[in-house]
Amino acid sequence: MQPGDRLICTLVEPLGVGHRFKEWPLHVTVLPWFRLEDPSYRVAAGLARAFSGIGPFSAKAGKDVRLGPKKNRPARVLEPAGSFPELEARTRSYLHKKRAWLVDETTRTRREYLPHVTYQRGDVLGADRTIYCDRLYVIEQKGDYKEIVAEIPLDG
């Protein structure tokens, strides 16, 4: 992705705003890469309003699957998925209203949202593990690394 592109996710192990990484920690993507002129703090504030009524929740690790165009990315589906589908729908709606560019809508291969954790560098999500989600993060591509640029608490 290009510098400035952003993504909305939650992290299996929470980190703070300003944290930088090259390799992804375990996470659940709520909405893949997008571009929008608004600064991240404004995106976070708008999404916080869009998420009104959704409080912290848990999701349970389910079956192992293989995802991606070549079905070569091991991941674990979340079953039940908690509020992730509703968060994805509200995020997408908010970004549509803001006329954001969404990577998965430009490829014409958008698939139905399937909340999952893709395994990273040998890190896996154990079977039957419960993920607690009380916040989402705005992640921004910054050249060769990514940075957490905003946090969106779920307060119900």
C-alpha positions in Angstrom: 0.0 0.0 0.0 1.0 3.6 -0.4 2.1 5.9 2.5 -1.1 7.5 3.9 -3.3 4.5 3.2 -5.2 3.4 6.3 -6.9 0.3 7.6 -9.4 -0.3 10.5 -8.7 -3.3 12.8 -8.6 -4.5 16.3 -5.5 -6.2 17.8 -5.5 -9.5 19.6 -3.1 -8.0 22.1 -3.8 -4.2 22.5 -1.1 -1.7 21.7 -1.0 2.1 22.0 -1.3 5.0 19.6 2.1 5.8 18.1 3.2 2.1 18.1 5.1 1.2 14.9 5.6 -2.2 13.3 6.8 -3.7 10.0 5.3 -7.2 10.7 1.7 -7.4 11.6 0.7 -8.5 15.1 -2.3 -10.8 15.3 -5.3 -8.7 14.4 -8.9 -8.8 13.0 -9.3 -6.5 10.0 -12.6 -4.7 10.1 -12.1 -2.8 6.8 -9.1 -3.1 4.5 -7.0 -0.3 3.1 -8.7 3.0 2.2 -7.7 6.5 1.2 -9.4 9.6 2.6 -8.2 13.2 2.8 -9.6 13.7 6.4 -7.0 13.4 9.1 -7.0 10.3 11.2 -8.3 12.0 14.3 -11.4 13.1 12.3 -11.9 9.6 10.9 -11.6 8.1 14.4 -14.2 10.7 15.8 -16.6 10.0 12.9 -16.3 6.2 13.4 -16.8 6.6 17.1 -20.1 8.3 16.3 -21.0 5.6 13.7 -20.3 2.9 16.3 -22.7 4.4 18.9 -24.5 1.6 20.7 -21.9 -1.0 20.1 -20.0 -1.8 23.3 -17.1 -4.1 24.1 -17.7 -7.7 23.1 -16.0 -11.1 22.8 -15.5 -13.4 19.8 -14.5 -17.0 19.9 -11.8 -18.6 17.7 -13.3 -21.2 15.5 -12.0 -23.4 12.7 -8.8 -23.1 10.7 -9.2 -21.9 7.1 -7.0 -20.9 4.2 -7.8 -17.5 2.7 -6.5 -15.2 0.0 -6.6 -15.4 -3.8 -4.5 -18.6 -3.8 -6.0 -20.0 -0.6 -2.5 -20.0 0.9 -3.0 -17.8 4.0 -3.7 -19.8 7.1 -6.2 -18.1 9.4 -8.7 -18.8 12.1 -12.4 -17.8 11.7 -14.2 -16.2 14.6 -17.3 -18.1 15.5 -19.5 -16.5 16.8 -18.1 -13.3 15.3 -19.5 -10.9 18.0 -20.1 -7.4 16.7 -17.4 -7.5 14.0 -20.0 -7.8 11.1 -21.9 -4.7 12.4 -18.6 -2.8 12.8 -17.6 -3.6 9.3 -21.0 -2.5 7.9 -20.9 0.8 9.8 -17.3 1.5 8.9 -18.0 0.9 5.2 -21.1 3.1 5.4 -19.2 5.9 7.0 -16.4 5.8 4.5 -18.9 5.6 1.6 -20.5 8.8 2.9 -17.1 10.4 3.0 -16.3 9.2 -0.6 -13.2 7.3 0.5 -11.4 5.0 -1.9 -11.7 1.4 -0.7 -9.2 -1.1 -2.0 -11.5 -4.0 -1.9 -14.1 -2.2 -4.0 -11.7 -1.1 -6.7 -10.7 -4.7 -7.5 -14.3 -5.8 -8.1 -13.5 -8.9 -6.0 -15.1 -7.8 -2.8 -16.1 -10.9 -0.8 -18.6 -11.3 2.0 -17.0 -10.1 5.3 -15.6 -13.1 7.3 -14.1 -12.0 10.6 -10.8 -13.9 11.1 -7.3 -13.7 12.4 -4.6 -14.4 9.7 -1.6 -16.1 11.1 1.5 -13.9 11.2 5.2 -15.0 11.2 4.4 -18.2 13.0 2.0 -16.5 15.5 -1.2 -18.4 15.6 -4.5 -17.9 17.4 -5.2 -21.0 19.5 -8.4 -23.0 19.0 -11.2 -21.9 21.4 -9.3 -18.7 22.4 -11.6 -15.8 23.1 -10.8 -12.3 21.7 -12.0 -9.3 23.7 -12.7 -6.2 21.6 -13.1 -2.9 23.4 -11.5 -0.7 20.8 -10.6 -0.4 17.1 -7.5 1.1 15.7 -6.7 3.3 12.6 -3.5 1.9 11.2 -1.6 4.0 8.6 1.1 2.9 6.1 4.2 5.1 6.6 6.6 4.0 4.0 8.1 0.6 5.0 6.3 0.4 8.4 2.8 0.8 9.8 1.8 3.0 12.7 -1.3 3.1 15.0 -2.5 6.7 14.4 -5.8 6.6 16.3 -7.8 4.5 18.7 -11.6 4.2 18.7 -13.0 3.0 22.0 -16.3 1.0 21.9 -18.4 2.4 24.7 -21.9 1.2 23.9 
